[in-house]
Amino acid sequence: MAITAAMVKELRDSTGAGMMDAKKALVETDGAMEAAVDWLRTKGLAKAAKKSGRTAAEGLVVVAVSGGKGVAVEVNSETDFVSKNADFQAMVASIATVALTVNDVDALNAAELNGKPVSEVVQDKVATIGENMNVRRMSVVEGASVVSYVHNAAAPNMGSIGVLVALSGENEAFGKQVAMHVAAASPASLGEADLDPAFVAREKAILVEQARESGKPEQVIEKMIVGRMAKFMGEVTLLGQSFVVNPDLTVEAAAKEAGVEILGFVRLAVGEGIEKVEEDFAAEVMKTVKG
């Protein structure tokens, strides 16, 4: 029986198996869909489907730098156990290498790794390890030089937080200090111009209401808001923050002293923004054991 692309797609959608595995299953079973599902299950290749509904909020952030380009990629798993798994770490490192050749996460998932799209490589690992996984996001920075830093490293260049800092010139020591500052201070943007206008407007509205509760005249309130917004900008923008290495200087002033300009930064933290289902440790272990 001829195996069509539509049949392969149907089997992939129902089982979560990779394209080549789905095609092989259909060939082995002469196109019988139910038998192909059973074939995949016996080979342990249909596990990905039942895992895909689970929350993957753990994992690793990996960073890679080549010349003036740096990438940070978040690859998620269900439990922290997997982030310590050597096979998972090797896959994450390979994905980072591929990420240097693309510019967004969709292109990364479609890019080829060992003869397969990255998304299929991940699904194959789901079947092997037995946990839901996904390449969630990636970010890119470029400059004359890019410096990286990883916090809570589980292996070289990968950990719970990954930071990249792009500079206008070469100053690795200063770049590393700024990267560590970003990891600790988590600025919302590089400068004022990079902030979301809606975010700024919301903060200003809150400050205005707070000032009006003081009962002071409007002209006084206006001056209060100018000062409070300046303080706010100094807290949320990287260039305006007090430099952790020397709090007497802003990061922008420290960069001038170092003879470089900070062109951009990336900070990715594992599981950031994902709503986690709280479980006790025993329940988590039993879930892993049961697969």
C-alpha positions as CSV (number, residue, x, y, z in Angstrom):
1,M,0.0,0.0,0.0
2,A,1.3,3.5,-0.9
3,I,2.0,5.6,2.2
4,T,0.9,9.2,1.6
5,A,2.0,12.4,3.3
6,A,-1.6,12.8,4.7
7,M,-1.4,9.4,6.4
8,V,2.0,10.3,7.9
9,K,0.6,13.6,9.2
10,E,-2.5,11.9,10.7
11,L,-0.3,9.4,12.6
12,R,2.1,12.1,13.8
13,D,-0.8,14.2,15.0
14,S,-2.3,11.3,17.0
15,T,0.9,10.0,18.5
16,G,3.4,12.8,18.6
17,A,5.9,10.6,16.9
18,G,8.6,12.0,14.5
19,M,7.9,12.1,10.8
20,M,10.4,9.4,9.9
21,D,9.2,7.1,12.8
22,A,5.6,7.6,11.7
23,K,6.4,6.8,8.1
24,K,8.3,3.7,9.1
25,A,5.4,2.5,11.3
26,L,3.0,2.8,8.4
27,V,5.4,0.9,6.1
28,E,5.8,-1.8,8.7
29,T,2.0,-2.2,9.1
30,D,1.1,-1.8,5.4
31,G,-0.7,1.5,6.1
32,A,-3.0,0.2,8.9
33,M,-3.4,3.2,11.1
34,E,-4.3,1.4,14.4
35,A,-1.6,-1.1,13.9
36,A,0.9,1.7,13.2
37,V,-0.1,3.3,16.5
38,D,0.5,0.0,18.3
39,W,3.8,-0.4,16.5
40,L,4.9,3.0,17.7
41,R,3.8,2.3,21.2
42,T,5.8,-0.9,21.3
43,K,8.9,1.0,20.3
44,G,8.2,3.7,22.9
45,L,7.8,6.3,20.2
46,A,4.2,7.3,20.9
47,K,4.9,8.6,24.4
48,A,5.3,12.2,23.3
49,A,1.5,12.5,22.6
50,K,0.4,11.7,26.2
51,K,3.2,13.8,27.6
52,S,2.4,16.9,25.6
53,G,-0.4,18.2,27.8
54,R,1.9,18.4,30.9
55,T,3.3,21.7,32.0
56,A,7.0,22.0,31.1
57,A,8.3,24.8,33.4
58,E,11.7,23.5,34.3
59,G,14.7,22.9,32.1
60,L,17.7,25.0,31.0
61,V,18.6,28.3,29.4
62,V,21.6,27.9,27.1
63,V,23.8,30.7,25.6
64,A,26.1,30.6,22.6
65,V,28.3,33.3,21.1
66,S,30.0,33.4,17.7
67,G,31.8,36.6,16.7
68,G,29.4,39.5,17.2
69,K,26.3,37.4,17.6
70,G,24.9,35.9,20.7
71,V,21.8,33.7,21.3
72,A,20.0,32.6,24.4
73,V,17.6,29.6,24.2
74,E,15.1,28.3,26.8
75,V,14.4,24.5,26.5
76,N,11.8,23.4,29.0
77,S,11.1,20.0,30.7
78,E,8.6,19.0,33.3
79,T,11.0,18.4,36.2
80,D,14.4,19.7,37.4
81,F,15.7,16.1,37.3
82,V,15.8,16.3,33.5
83,S,18.0,19.4,33.5
84,K,20.7,17.3,35.1
85,N,20.3,14.5,32.5
86,A,23.4,14.3,30.3
87,D,21.4,13.4,27.2
88,F,19.1,16.4,27.7
89,Q,22.1,18.7,28.2
90,A,23.8,17.3,25.1
91,M,20.6,18.0,23.1
92,V,20.3,21.6,24.5
93,A,24.0,22.3,23.6
94,S,23.3,21.1,20.0
95,I,20.2,23.3,19.7
96,A,22.2,26.3,20.8
97,T,24.7,25.7,18.0
98,V,21.8,25.6,15.5
99,A,20.3,28.8,17.0
100,L,23.4,30.8,15.9
101,T,22.2,30.2,12.3
102,V,18.7,31.6,12.8
103,N,16.9,34.6,14.3
104,D,13.8,33.4,16.0
105,V,12.3,30.4,17.8
106,D,10.0,29.4,14.9
107,A,13.0,29.2,12.5
108,L,14.9,27.3,15.2
109,N,12.3,24.7,15.6
110,A,12.2,24.2,11.8
111,A,16.0,24.2,11.4
112,E,17.8,20.9,10.8
113,L,19.7,19.1,13.5
114,N,21.2,15.7,12.7
115,G,19.0,15.3,9.7
116,K,15.7,16.3,11.4
117,P,13.9,19.5,12.3
118,V,14.8,20.6,15.9
119,S,11.2,20.1,16.9
120,E,11.3,16.5,15.9
121,V,14.7,16.0,17.7
122,V,13.0,17.3,20.9
123,Q,10.0,15.0,20.4
124,D,12.3,12.0,20.0
125,K,13.9,13.0,23.3
126,V,10.4,13.2,24.9
127,A,9.9,9.5,23.9
128,T,13.3,8.5,25.3
129,I,13.3,10.4,28.6
130,G,9.5,10.3,29.2
131,E,8.8,14.0,30.0
132,N,7.2,16.7,28.0
133,M,9.8,19.1,26.5
134,N,9.8,22.1,24.2
135,V,12.0,24.8,22.8
136,R,10.0,27.7,24.3
137,R,11.9,30.9,23.2
138,M,15.1,32.4,22.0
139,S,16.6,35.9,21.8
140,V,19.5,37.3,19.8
141,V,21.8,40.3,20.4
142,E,24.6,41.6,18.1
143,G,27.4,44.0,18.6
144,A,31.2,44.4,18.1
145,S,31.4,41.9,20.9
146,V,29.0,39.9,22.9
147,V,29.6,38.6,26.5
148,S,27.6,35.9,28.2
149,Y,26.9,34.8,31.7
150,V,25.0,31.8,33.1
151,H,23.6,31.7,36.7
152,N,23.3,28.4,38.5
153,A,25.2,26.6,35.8
154,A,24.2,22.9,35.3
155,A,26.8,22.4,32.6
156,P,29.0,24.8,30.5
157,N,27.0,27.7,29.1
158,M,23.6,26.5,30.5
159,G,21.8,27.0,33.7
160,S,18.7,28.6,35.3
161,I,19.4,32.1,34.0
162,G,21.2,33.1,30.8
163,V,22.4,36.6,30.0
164,L,23.9,38.2,26.9
165,V,25.3,41.7,26.7
166,A,26.2,43.3,23.4
167,L,29.0,46.0,23.4
168,S,30.3,48.5,20.9
169,G,33.8,47.4,21.5
170,E,36.0,44.8,23.2
171,N,35.9,44.8,27.0
172,E,35.1,41.3,28.2
173,A,35.8,42.0,31.9
174,F,33.3,44.9,32.0
175,G,30.8,43.0,29.8
176,K,30.9,40.1,32.3
177,Q,30.2,42.6,35.2
178,V,27.2,44.0,33.3
179,A,25.9,40.5,32.5
180,M,26.0,39.6,36.2
181,H,24.3,42.9,37.0
182,V,21.5,42.1,34.6
183,A,21.1,38.6,36.1
184,A,20.7,40.1,39.5
185,A,18.7,43.3,38.8
186,S,16.5,42.1,35.9
187,P,16.0,45.4,34.1
188,A,12.9,45.8,32.0
189,S,14.7,47.5,29.1
190,L,18.0,49.0,28.0
191,G,16.8,52.6,28.2
192,E,13.7,54.8,28.5
193,A,13.1,54.7,24.7
194,D,12.9,50.9,24.8
195,L,10.1,50.7,27.4
196,D,6.6,49.8,26.5
197,P,4.6,53.0,26.4
198,A,1.6,51.3,28.0
199,F,3.8,50.1,30.9
200,V,5.1,53.6,31.4
201,A,1.6,55.1,31.2
202,R,0.2,52.6,33.7
203,E,3.0,53.4,36.2
204,K,2.5,57.1,35.8
205,A,-1.2,56.8,36.4
206,I,-0.5,55.0,39.7
207,L,2.0,57.6,40.8
208,V,-0.5,60.4,40.0
209,E,-3.2,58.8,42.1
210,Q,-0.8,58.3,44.9
211,A,0.3,61.9,44.8
212,R,-3.3,63.2,44.7
213,E,-4.1,61.3,47.9
214,S,-1.6,63.6,49.6
215,G,-4.1,66.5,49.0
216,K,-1.4,68.8,47.6
217,P,-2.2,71.3,44.7
218,E,-2.0,70.1,41.1
219,Q,1.1,72.2,40.3
220,V,2.9,70.5,43.3
221,I,1.8,67.1,42.2
222,E,3.2,67.7,38.7
223,K,6.6,68.4,40.1
224,M,6.3,65.3,42.4
225,I,5.5,63.1,39.4
226,V,8.5,64.3,37.4
227,G,10.8,63.3,40.3
228,R,9.0,60.0,40.9
229,M,9.1,59.0,37.2
230,A,12.8,59.8,37.1
231,K,13.3,57.5,40.0
232,F,11.2,54.8,38.3
233,M,13.2,55.0,35.1
234,G,16.4,54.6,37.2
235,E,15.0,51.4,38.7
236,V,13.7,49.6,35.6
237,T,16.2,50.6,32.8
238,L,19.6,49.0,32.7
239,L,21.4,52.2,31.7
240,G,19.7,54.1,34.6
241,Q,20.3,51.5,37.3
242,S,23.0,51.9,39.9
243,F,25.9,49.7,38.9
244,V,26.2,46.8,41.3
245,V,30.0,46.9,41.1
246,N,30.0,50.7,41.9
247,P,26.6,52.0,43.2
248,D,27.9,55.6,42.9
249,L,27.7,55.2,39.1
250,T,24.8,54.4,36.8
251,V,25.5,51.5,34.4
252,E,25.5,54.1,31.6
253,A,28.2,56.1,33.4
254,A,30.2,53.0,34.2
255,A,30.1,52.0,30.5
256,K,31.5,55.4,29.5
257,E,34.4,54.9,32.0
258,A,35.0,51.5,30.5
259,G,35.2,53.0,27.0
260,V,32.3,51.1,25.5
261,E,28.6,51.5,24.8
262,I,26.0,48.9,25.8
263,L,24.0,48.2,22.7
264,G,21.6,45.6,24.1
265,F,21.1,42.7,26.4
266,V,19.1,39.5,26.9
267,R,18.0,37.9,30.1
268,L,16.1,34.6,30.0
269,A,15.2,32.7,33.2
270,V,13.8,29.2,33.1
271,G,10.1,29.0,33.5
272,E,9.6,32.8,33.6
273,G,5.9,33.5,33.0
274,I,4.8,29.9,33.1
275,E,2.0,29.1,35.5
276,K,3.2,26.1,37.5
277,V,0.9,23.5,39.1
278,E,2.2,23.1,42.6
279,E,2.9,19.5,43.7
280,D,4.5,18.0,46.7
281,F,7.8,16.2,46.2
282,A,6.4,12.8,46.6
283,A,3.7,13.4,44.0
284,E,6.3,14.7,41.6
285,V,8.5,11.6,42.1
286,M,5.5,9.2,41.6
287,K,4.5,11.0,38.4
288,T,8.1,10.5,37.0
289,V,8.1,6.8,38.0
290,K,4.7,6.2,36.4
291,G,5.7,8.0,33.2
